[in-house]
Amino acid sequence: MKNKTYFNIYIHYSIYLFASYLFAFFLDMSMVDDGLRHIAFSQNTIIMKSWGEVFPYSLFSSYDPWFMWHKFLSLFLNFIAYDNVHIVINFLVLFFLSLIIDFYLRNKIKYDYASLIYIIVFSIVYLSSNRYIMIRPDLLSGLYIMSALVISNKFWLMFILTFMYGPFYYLFFVYTGSLGLINLLQKKWKNFIGVLLGSICSLVFHFLYDFEGYITTIKNILLDQKLRMGLEVGEGKALFEIFGHLNYFILLPVFLFISILLIYKNYKYFKENSLALFLLITAILWINQIRYFVLFLPIFVLYLLKIFDDINIKNSLYRFRKYFIFCKRNIAPAKKAVLFYIIAIPYCIFAFSYAFNGKSLNNKIEESKFFNNKVFDNKTILLNNLHTDLYKALYFNPTIKFVPSCSVGWFDNKDLKIKDIYIRMQKKEGITESELKSLIKYVNADFYIHYLRNSKQVLDFDKLKKFGIIPEMIYKNKIIFRIEK
């Protein structure tokens, strides 16, 4: 049975358009992290001239790994107010995410969900929205993957899609490589050639922009665990704790062997199921870093729905299948009832809009207007924690210089002793007053912000004052020190 569209096609897409707008409108501010920094970079290109200008003593200097994303956001800022651009970006992303999910449900699953399609689409969008409303370029990775997985076997479509995506994300080859392998295993030769040529063109684009900067960035990304010197990063945590203690050099061969074995044993199944093959091939990513699991969550949900639809009644999930069939049969009479659409669709749109409203971070963003104070203009601020305050501060005051940058490990490597002090400063034990003085002197900081989170760390105010580190104020669980020069 093929899924149908009971509305006129224009009304059908208008429902997603209207719903996505309301989701984004009620959501409003959706990020307190990199998204704000990206918007700030895009709006203030004259002030925020380069990465090294904003984040001194970083491994990056003039190269900006997200330059194309910033140019993309700049286009919108020509027509949309600085305070509203995030709403427009979220609206477009949620709309395209809805369309892709809807397309898969209607074309890849036999059961006719009919009017239920909207409830399912909105539910998947809400559950997986976290990585898609952060105004970070990696959201394009999710949209690209889901779009590419539904392309049957068309060279030009795959090539154009890949080349449109590649220049926006420096790690594009992780995703295009996975898709290329899938197309190769499924013998979709046109798709394979399209993604291969699109990847090569994207690589040439990055090389032409800044060959040395791009290569250095990729090297630093791959060495990030070593650069962090054991410091944990929230979104980089493993999905299961046991994997967090294993090195990638151990995990990669193990995952590779298991994947090859499963594909060999079940080749026919994986050849016909792109989502299953993608999740298997990328398992080392989403099991070892939770950020990838959330990014791929729509694929997980769609794959589970397909499994439920294809379940054999005699297998171990008989009871669940029975319950699932019962629900479908009892809701089925409403599938073609106009009254169901009139009541259910508006209800779903406003219900999910209200749910999105609960994610709004407007109050947290407003608190950071504190950094708009002129006392911070053109000053270098050292933080003892990689905190979202630096992104919120840059959103309101692009003249501030921050140490660290957006990754803990990307601090300058020229003086290994200072690098060690910098890393230990962000751990529970903290550092001594004299070590703090050395670090402040090295980065030439004007202010030091100390977050009250290290229970084992004790700093003596009298000693700090002797070193010219003067406590000025306490604000929102942090002590702000002025540095005498």
N, C-alpha and C positions, 0 to 999 in steps of 0.2 A: 504494500500500500504506500503510495507516495503522498507526502504532506501537501496539503493544498493551502491556497491563500483565498479566504472567503471575502476579503476586502478587495476593492480596486487597488492595483499595485501602488498607486500614488498615495492612497489613504494608508495602506499598509506601512510604507516607509515613513509617512508623516507621523505615525504613532510612535515610532522609535525616535524620530527627530524631536518631537514634542517632549517625550519622556526624558531623553538625554539632556535637553535644555533644562527641564525642571530639576533633574538630579544635580546637574552642575550648579544651577542657581541656588538651590537649597544648601548644597555642599559648601559653596563659596571657598574660603581658604581650606585647602586640602593637604598642605604640607608645611613642615617647619624645618625641612632639611635642604638638600641640594636644589630643590625646585626654586626656592626663593633666591638662591645665589645665581641660578641660571637666568632668572628674570632680571635680576640686578645687572648682571654682565651684559645682557642684551640691550638694556635701556641706557647704560652709562659707559659706552665704548670709549669715550674721550677720557673719562676719569679712570676706569678700570682697563688700562691699556693692555695689560698682559697678566698671565697667571702669576708670574714672579712679582709683579707690581702689587698685587692684592695679597699674595701669600709669600712674603719674603722668607728666605732660607728654606725654600721648598726644592725638591729634586727637579721640578719643572721651573723654567725661567720664562722665556717668551712664548713657548708653545702652549696652546690651549687645546686639550684633547676633545673639547666639546664645541669647537668653533662653528661647525655647521648648524648645530642645534641653536646656538646663540643667534646666528644669522636668520634662522627660521623664525625664532621668537621675535626678532627685530622687525620682521615684515608685519607681524600682527600689531606691534607697538606703534606702527605708523598710522594705524586707524583706530586702535583701541586704547583706552586709558590704562595707564600703568597698574592701577588698582583693580582692573577688571580682566586683564589678559588671561589670568589663570582660569577664570570661569569659561572663557571661550575655548581655551585649549582642552579643558576637561569635557566640555560639551562635545567637541569634535571626536575626542578619543572614545568617550562612552557611546557615541552614535556608531562609530565604525566597529567598536567591539560588539555592540548589539547586532549589527548587520552580519558580521562574520559568524557569530554564534547561531543566529537565525538561519543562515544559509546552510550551516552544517546540519542542524536539526531537520531541516526540510529536505535536504538532498542526500544525506548519508544514513539516516535512520528510517527504517521501514514504517514504523507506527505513525499514524496520523494524529499528531498532538492537537491539531486545529486551534481552537481558542486557547488551549493551555499553553500554546507556544509562547505567548507574551509573558505569562507568569514564570515560565522556565527561563526564558532569556533574561528577564529582569533579575531573577534570583541569582543566575550565574554571574551576571554583571556586578551585582552587589557583593557577592562572596569573593570575587576575584579583583575587585576594584582597587585594592590597596596599592598595588604596583602600577596601576594605570592612571592614578590621579596625583602623582607626585611631581609632575612637570619635569621629569627626567628623561633623557633620550632613550633609556632602555625600554620605556613603554613601547617605542617603535619596534623593538625586538619582538615583543609579544604579538603585536598586530601583524608584523611581517611573517612570523612563523605560522600563525593560524591561517593567514591568507594563502601562504605558499603550500600548506598541507592540503588545501582543497582544490588546487589547480590540477586538472587531470593529466595532461601531457602536452603543454603548449610552450614552445621555446620563447617566443617574443614576450609573452606575458610574464614568464618566470624571469627572463633577463631584465626587463624593465623594472619589475618589482624589486629585484635584488639590487640593481644599480641605484634605484631611488632610495633604498634603505642604507646601503653600505657606507656612504660618506658621512652619515650621521652618527655612527657609533664605531669607535676605534677597535672594539672586539667583535666586529661584525662576523669575522671568519669562524668564530665559535658556532654561530647559528647557521651560516651558509654552509659550513663544512658538514654539520649534522644533516642538513637538508639534502646536500649533494650525495652523502652516503645513503640516505633513504631512497633517493631517486635511482641510485645505482643498484641497490639491492632489489628494488621493485621494477627495474628495467624500464624506467621512464626516461628514455634517452634524451628526448627533447628538453624535459625539465632539467636533467643533469647538465646538459651543455649550457642551458640558459643560466643556471645558478653558478656554474663554473666561470663562464665569461663575465657575468655580472660581478662576481667576486674579484676577478682579475682587474676589471675596470675600476672597481672601488679601491683596490690596493694601489693602482696607479694614481688615482685621485689623491689619496693620502700622501703618497710619496712626492707628488708634485707640490703639494701644499707645504710640507716640511718633512723631508725624508729622515733627517737626523732626529728631529723631535718625535716623530711617530715611532721610530725604532726604539728610542730611549723609553718612551711611554710604555710600549708593549713589554719591554724587558722589565721595567719596574712593576708592572701589573703582575707578571708571572712570578716575580720574586717577592710579592707583597708580604707573604707570611714571614719570610726571612727578615724583611725590612721592619716589620712590626715587632720583631724580637720577642715573640710569645704573647704579645698583647692581644686580647680577644676583641673582635668587632661584632656588634650585635647582629647585623644582617648577614654576616658571613658565618654565623654559627651553623653547625650541622643539624639536619632534621632530626637525627637520632644521636644522642650524646656519645655513643660508642665510636662513631666515625670522627668525632671531633679530635680524637687523640691519635689518629692514624695519618701518616704522611701520604701525600698524593702519589709519590713514587711507589708506594706499596699498594694503594687503592686502585690506581689506573690499570695495572696488569690484571688484577683480580676482576674488576668490572668488565674489562675487555674480554677476558676468557669466558666469563659467565654469559655476556651478551652474544658472543660468537656461538657458544654452545646452544643457547636458547633459539637463536635464529636458525641454526643448522637443523635442530630437532623439529622446529615449527615454522619452516620457511613459508609454506603456503599461507599460514595464518598471518604472519607479519607482512607478507607481500600484499595482502588485501586490506590490511589495517594500518594506515599511515600513522594514526595517533599512537597506537601501541608501539610501533617501531620507533617513533620519535622519543617516547618516554623511556624506552629501553636504552636507546643509544645515548641519551642525555642523562641517564640515571646518576652518573658520577657527579653531575652538576647539582641536580635538585636534592639529592640525598645529603650532599656535603655542604651545601649552602642554602639556607632557607629562603633567601631572596629569589632563587630560581624556582623553588617549589611554588611560591606565591605567583610568580610570573606565569608559570605553566598551569596554574590552577584551572583556568577555563578548559584546557585540554584534558586534564584529569576528569573533570565533571562530565564533559561531553563523552569521553571514553567510557565512563561508568554508565551513563545513560544508554550507550550503545550495547554494553554488556547486558544490562537489564532487559533490553529489548530482544536480545538474541538468546537469552538464557533457555536452556533445555529444561523442560518441566521435571525431568527425572533426576536432575543433579542435586547437589547438596544444598542449593539455595531454593529448594522447592517452596518452602514456606514463605520466603520473601517474594518469590515470583507470584505465588497465589495471592498475596496481599496486594501486590502491584497490579495484577490483572483485575482484582476486585475494585480497586480505586478507578482504574481506567473505564471499566464497564459502567460504574455508577455515575461517573462524571460525563461519560460519553453523550447522554441525551442532551446535554447543554451545548454540545460542540457547534451546532448549527443555529442555535436560538439567538436571534438578534438581541433579545433582552439580556442574555448572558454577556454579550460584548458591551452593551451600553452600560451595564453595571460593573462588570469585572475589570475591564481595561482601565477606565478612569480610577477605580479604586486601587488597582495595582500601581498605577503611575504615582498617585499621591501618597500611597502607603510607602513605596520605596523612596520617594522624594523625602518624606519625613525621616526615614531611616538614614538616608544620606546626610540629612541635616545634623544628626547626632555625631557625625564625624568632623564637623566644622571646627577649625582651630583658630578662629578669629580672635578669641580672647588672648591666647598665647602669643599670637603675632602682635597684638596691640601692646602687650607688656614690653615688647622690645623696642618700642618707640623711645625708650629710655636712652638708647644708643644714638639717638638723633641729636643729643646734646652737643653743642659746639665744642665742648671740652675734648671730645673724642675725634674731632675733625683732623684728618691726615696723621693720626697717631697709630703707632704699632702696639697691639695688645697681645700679650702672652696669656694663654689659658692653660690651666693644669688638667684640662679634660677636653677631649674632642666633643664639644657640645654644640647643639643646634643653635645656640645663641649667636654664633658667628654668622650663620646664614641669615637669621632674622635681622641681625644688626646691619649686614651688608644691604639688605633689602631697603632699609630706611636710611642708611648712611654709607654710600659706596666709597667714601674717602678713607675709611678705616683699613688698616693693614692688620692681618691676623696671623698668628703662629699658634697652632698648627694650621695646615691646609685641610682639605676634605678627607684626607686619609692619614692615619696616625703614622704609618711607615714612611710617608713621603717627606719626612724632615731631612734636611741637609746631611750628607754622609761625609763631609770633608774632615770633620773633627769627630772621631769615633767616641771619644770621652764625653763630649757634649751630647752626642746622639744617645749615648747610654743614660745620661742624666735626664734628657728629654723623655725617653721612654719610661724610665722608672718614676718620673714625676706623675705619670698618669696611672700608675699602679697603686694598689691599696696602701703599701708602705710609704709611698711618697719619697721625698728627698729632704736633705738638710737645708738649713738657711744659707750656708755658704755655697752649696751646689746650686740653689735657686739664684743666688747672686751671680754665679758664673754663667748660668744660662741666660739670665736677663741681659747681662753685659754682652754676650755673644750675639743675641738677636737685636740688641739695641732697643729694647722695649720701653715704651712710655708708661704703660699700665700693665699690671698683672692682676688677673682675675682668678681667685681661688675658690673652687667649688667645695662645699662642705659635704664630702662624700667618703673621704678616706678615714675610717675609724681608727686606724693604727698610726696615722700621721699626726705629729705634734709640731707646730711651728711657734717659736717664741717671738712675740711682737717686739720686744726690746731688742733682740738680736737683729730682726729685720730692719728696724729703724736705724740701727747703726750702719747697715748696709745701704741705706737710702731707699728702702722699700717701705713706704708710708701708707698705713691703712686710711682710706678716705671715707668709705661708706660700706654698709651691708645692704644688698638689694636682692630680693628673691633667692635666698639661700646661697648667696655668693658674696665674698668679700672682695672689694675692688681696691687695689693698692696703686698709689701713684709712685712713680720712680723719680727720685731726685737725680739730676744730672749736673 
